[in-house]
Amino acid sequence: MDKRLAKNHKRKVERARAKVKTSEPDVRTHEEIEAAREASRAETTHGTNMKVAASSRSMRSHTTGSAAKTDV
């Protein structure tokens, strides 16, 4: 019984190792990498609009939850 389980495990490990993909090295220069980071930061931050939307969402969900509790 243990031999069968060991063989099965060995086969599963072999299949998993065969499926692993190795990533290719990054061949960009340091300047290109820094420029890409700056570009991605510029896209994700939209100024204060993100902060306002996030804070108003949390306030609404918090106040509606407490109002429901006090009504009972």
C-alpha positions, 0 to 999 in steps of 0.5 A: 500500500505504501509503495503504491502511494509513493509511486503515485506521489512520485508521478505527481511531483514529476508532472508538476515539475514538468509544468513549471515555467521559468521566467526570462531575465529582465534585459531592460536597463536601470533607466528603462525600469525606473521610467516604467515604474514612474509611468505605472505610478502616474496611472494608478494615482489620480490625486485626491479623488481616490482618497475622497471616494474611499473615505466617503464609502467607509463613512457611509457604510459605517453610519448605515450600520450604526443607524440600523442598530439604534432603530431597533 
